[in-house]
Each structure stands twice: as C-alpha cells, then as structure tokens.
C-alpha cells in the first residue's frame, strides 16, 4: 500500500521534475560544458580549450569593473529597497495613516507594473542634459550648480542607472513587507504602547523581528536581481561611458552576441550563477535558517 502511494506521489511531481530538468538543470550543465570550449553562435564545431576561458576571466579588467558595479548596485538596492521599503511599510500600516494607506500603497506600487524598457526611456528624458526634467527642475529652484550630464559622466552615470530601478522596485518590496506586517498580532503593539514604548521602539522590537522571514525573502530577491541586472545599463548607457556602467550580465551579452565568443560568455554566466548561489546560501544560513529554528 505504501509503495503504491509513493508511486502515485512520484507521478504527481514528475511533470515538475521534467520542467526543472529541461529548463533549469540541463541549461546549467550545458553552460558548464560550454565554458570549457571556444565557439561562436554560427559555428558548427566547438574547440575544447580547457581552463583558458577561466584564465581569461581572472585577467579581464572589465570583469572587475562589472563586479564593483554589481556590488554597488546590490548595496544601494538593499539600503533603499529593503531598508526604506520596510520603514515605508511600517509607516503605511500605522494607525495614523490607515485612512490614506490604500492611496499611497497604490501610488508606490504603480511603477512596478510598468515595463522596465518604458521606465528606462522615461528616465532617458528625465536625465537629458539639455531639456531633461531633472536639470530643468534644479535650475527652477536655483540649484544650477547641481545640473549635470547624468548619463554621460563616468563618475555619476552608475548612480543615475541605479536610481532608475530603485524608483521602480521599492514599491514592490514595500507591498511584501505590508503583507508581513498585517500578520503581526495587534496585541503586541497595544501591549508595547501600554508599557510606554514609542513608535521607534515598537518598530525595532516588534516589527523587525516579526518580519524577519520576509526580510530574508526580499534580501534574496534584491541581491540576486542586483547581480543579474541587464535592462537598465543596456538601455540607458550600453555600459558607457567607457565601461563605467558595465555589469556582469551586460558584459556577458556583449561578449556572446556582439563579440561572438559564446564560450567565454558561458564562463561569465557561470560566474554570475556561482556569485548569486553563494550569496543566497549565506543569507539563508544567517537569516532564513535562524527563523526556521525559532
């Protein structure tokens, strides 16, 4: 009887295993194989080059620049999307703002519904140095000295690119935290208020510990997204000026599609996978694991 039930359960999960095998594990294995080869998109044969692509990876200066940009992207995204998103969610769920909360939740979430291509085209107009809204606004309020060529100056271009995704994604993370905060028993806040705890004390002693699992989820989503970001730098700057806004995913694309070096592009893809897998594992062990034990 038990064996029959196990066989039935296996057939239920078989479609899922087939889909995972075809679209996740098989591409991963083939990417690993390709990283030891040298070939172009139109080549019918592939040359085995051993560790040559990996040696090139460690000597590629663009990889170091891209890695720095991805790390910067991740740090700023965690601070703004996760940190500020949690604070914003706590404010919107406070009793003082309950009346206006639905309006602000909708307002903050609307950018998430927009295509990233549309968002980038919008910000191209905002950042335009001649007739862009940002420079025009700075001139209007008398801050002419702060006007800049936002996407054409290597020292600030990456920050301008990062700002685009923060504007779009913070509302989504905020909504995730709102869902988590709504599950917190109101008795905890009422008891804390009776004991004389203020809003800030309640936030750090009740809200933050109670949403730890959602904090882990949003951290993983944000960090993985930061190390796989492609659309924003590709549409806004193409990795320029120079390589100042190059990211690992964009470098992989340019190597494989533009330079037609699919073997080395597979090696870069493997690097992205290893980085995201390691960071996700670290976050699970430091945040997710503790929550499960609790």
C-alpha positions in Angstrom: 0.0 0.0 0.0 2.8 2.4 1.0 4.7 1.6 -2.2 1.6 2.3 -4.3 1.1 5.7 -2.6 4.8 6.6 -3.1 4.5 5.7 -6.8 1.4 7.8 -7.1 3.1 10.8 -5.4 6.1 10.4 -7.7 3.8 10.6 -10.8 2.3 13.8 -9.4 5.7 15.5 -9.1 7.1 14.0 -12.3 5.9 16.9 -14.5 7.6 19.4 -12.2 10.8 17.4 -12.3 10.7 17.2 -16.1 10.2 21.0 -16.4 13.1 21.7 -13.9 15.3 19.3 -15.7 14.7 20.7 -19.2 14.7 24.4 -18.3 16.9 24.7 -15.2 19.4 21.8 -14.7 20.1 20.9 -18.3 21.0 24.5 -19.3 23.2 24.8 -16.2 25.1 21.6 -17.1 25.4 22.6 -20.7 26.6 26.1 -19.7 29.3 24.4 -17.6 30.3 22.3 -20.6 30.4 25.4 -22.9 32.6 27.3 -20.5 35.4 24.8 -21.4 35.0 25.4 -25.1 35.6 28.2 -27.7 32.9 28.8 -30.4 30.7 31.4 -32.0 26.9 31.4 -32.4 27.1 30.2 -36.0 29.9 27.7 -35.6 29.1 24.0 -36.2 32.1 22.8 -34.3 33.4 23.7 -30.9 37.0 23.7 -29.8 37.9 22.4 -26.3 40.2 25.0 -24.6 40.2 23.6 -21.1 40.7 26.4 -18.5 41.6 29.1 -21.0 38.3 30.9 -20.5 38.7 30.8 -16.7 42.2 32.3 -17.0 40.8 35.0 -19.2 38.1 35.6 -16.7 40.6 36.4 -13.9 42.7 38.7 -16.2 39.7 40.6 -17.7 39.7 44.1 -16.3 36.1 44.6 -17.4 35.1 41.8 -15.1 36.5 43.6 -12.1 34.7 46.9 -13.1 31.5 45.0 -13.6 31.8 43.2 -10.3 32.3 46.5 -8.5 29.2 48.0 -10.2 27.1 45.0 -9.3 28.3 45.1 -5.7 27.4 48.9 -5.6 24.1 48.1 -7.2 23.4 45.4 -4.5 24.4 47.6 -1.5 22.3 50.6 -2.6 19.3 48.3 -3.5 19.4 46.6 -0.1 19.5 50.0 1.7 16.8 51.7 -0.3 14.5 48.8 -1.5 14.7 46.6 1.7 15.6 49.2 4.3 13.5 52.1 3.2 10.8 49.7 1.9 10.4 48.2 5.4 10.2 51.7 7.0 7.7 52.8 4.4 5.6 49.7 5.0 5.6 50.3 8.8 4.5 53.9 8.3 1.7 53.0 6.0 0.4 50.3 8.4 0.4 52.7 11.3 -3.0 53.6 12.7 -2.3 57.3 11.9 -2.0 56.6 8.2 -4.7 53.9 7.9 -7.1 56.3 6.2 -4.7 57.3 3.5 -2.8 54.0 3.3 -4.7 52.5 0.3 -4.0 55.6 -1.8 -0.3 55.5 -1.0 0.0 51.8 -1.5 -1.4 52.1 -5.0 0.8 55.1 -5.8 4.0 53.3 -4.7 3.1 50.1 -6.4 2.2 51.5 -9.9 5.8 51.9 -11.1 6.2 48.1 -10.6 3.6 47.5 -13.2 5.5 49.4 -15.8 7.8 47.7 -18.3 11.5 48.4 -17.4 12.0 49.4 -21.1 9.3 52.1 -20.7 10.8 53.2 -17.4 14.3 53.5 -18.9 13.0 55.5 -21.8 11.2 57.8 -19.4 14.4 58.3 -17.4 16.4 59.0 -20.5 14.1 62.0 -21.0 14.4 63.0 -17.3 18.2 62.8 -17.4 18.6 64.6 -20.7 21.2 67.4 -20.1 19.5 70.0 -22.5 15.8 69.6 -21.9 15.5 66.9 -19.2 13.1 67.4 -16.3 15.8 66.9 -13.7 18.1 69.7 -14.8 15.2 71.9 -15.6 13.9 71.4 -12.0 17.3 72.1 -10.5 17.5 75.3 -12.5 14.0 76.3 -11.5 14.7 76.1 -7.8 18.1 77.9 -8.2 20.4 75.0 -8.0 22.1 75.5 -11.4 25.4 74.3 -10.0 24.0 70.8 -9.5 22.9 70.3 -13.1 24.9 67.6 -14.8 25.3 65.2 -17.7 23.8 62.4 -15.7 24.4 59.5 -18.1 27.5 60.9 -19.8 29.8 61.4 -16.8 31.6 58.2 -15.7 31.7 59.3 -12.0 27.9 59.6 -11.6 26.5 57.5 -14.5 26.3 54.3 -12.5 24.4 56.1 -9.7 22.0 57.5 -12.2 21.4 54.0 -13.6 20.8 52.5 -10.1 18.3 55.2 -9.3 16.0 54.0 -12.1 15.5 50.6 -10.6 15.1 51.9 -7.1 12.2 54.1 -8.2 10.5 51.1 -9.9 11.2 48.3 -7.4 10.8 49.9 -3.9 7.0 49.8 -4.1 7.0 46.0 -4.7 9.2 45.3 -1.7 7.1 47.7 0.3 4.0 45.7 -0.5 5.7 42.4 0.5 6.5 44.0 3.9 3.0 45.3 4.3 1.6 41.8 3.9 4.1 40.6 6.6 3.2 43.4 8.9 -0.5 42.8 8.6 0.0 39.3 10.0 1.6 40.6 13.2 -0.9 40.4 16.1 -2.1 43.9 17.1 -2.0 42.8 20.7 1.8 43.1 20.6 1.7 46.8 19.6 -1.1 47.6 22.2 0.9 45.9 25.0 4.0 47.8 24.0 2.1 51.1 23.9 0.7 50.4 27.4 4.3 49.8 28.6 5.3 53.2 27.2 7.1 52.1 24.1 7.2 54.7 21.4 6.8 54.2 17.6 10.5 53.7 17.0 10.9 51.3 19.9 7.9 49.3 18.6 9.4 49.2 15.1 12.7 47.7 16.2 11.4 45.5 19.0 8.2 44.2 17.3 8.0 44.9 13.6 11.6 44.0 12.6 11.7 40.6 14.5 8.3 39.6 13.3 9.0 40.2 9.6 12.4 38.5 9.6 11.3 35.8 7.2 10.0 38.4 4.7 13.3 40.3 5.3 15.1 37.2 4.1 13.0 36.8 1.0 13.3 40.4 0.0 17.1 40.4 0.6 17.5 37.3 -1.7 15.2 38.9 -4.4 17.1 42.2 -4.2 20.7 40.8 -4.2 20.0 38.3 -6.9 18.4 41.0 -9.0 21.3 43.3 -8.5 23.8 40.7 -9.7 21.7 39.8 -12.8 20.7 43.4 -13.8 20.8 43.9 -17.5 18.0 46.1 -18.9 18.9 49.4 -17.1 22.5 49.7 -18.2 21.8 48.2 -21.6 19.1 50.7 -22.5 20.4 53.8 -20.7 24.1 53.7 -21.4 25.1 50.5 -23.1 27.8 50.1 -20.4 29.3 53.5 -21.0 30.8 56.0 -20.9 33.7 53.6 -21.4 32.9 50.7 -19.1 31.8 52.8 -16.1 28.3 51.3 -16.1 29.1 47.8 -17.2 27.6 44.9 -15.3 28.3 41.2 -15.4 25.1 40.4 -17.3 25.7 43.2 -19.9 29.4 42.1 -20.3 28.2 38.5 -20.8 25.7 39.7 -23.5 28.3 41.9 -25.3 30.9 39.0 -25.2 28.5 36.4 -26.6 26.3 38.4 -29.0 28.4 41.3 -30.1 31.9 39.8 -30.0 30.5 36.3 -30.9 32.5 34.5 -28.2 30.0 32.2 -26.7 32.5 30.1 -24.8 33.8 33.0 -22.7 30.2 34.3 -22.3 29.3 30.9 -20.8 32.1 31.4 -18.3 30.8 34.8 -17.3 27.3 33.3 -16.9 28.8 30.6 -14.7 30.5 33.3 -12.5 27.1 35.0 -12.1 25.5 31.8 -11.1 28.2 31.0 -8.5 28.0 34.5 -7.0 24.2 34.5 -6.7 24.1 30.9 -5.3 26.8 31.7 -2.7 25.1 35.0 -1.6 21.7 33.3 -1.4 23.2 30.5 0.7 24.9 32.9 3.0 21.6 34.8 3.5 19.7 31.6 4.1 22.2 30.5 6.8 22.4 33.8 8.5 18.7 34.9 8.3 16.4 32.2 6.9 18.0 29.4 9.0 17.6 31.2 12.3 13.9 31.9 11.5 13.2 28.3 10.9 14.9 27.3 14.2 12.8 29.8 16.0 
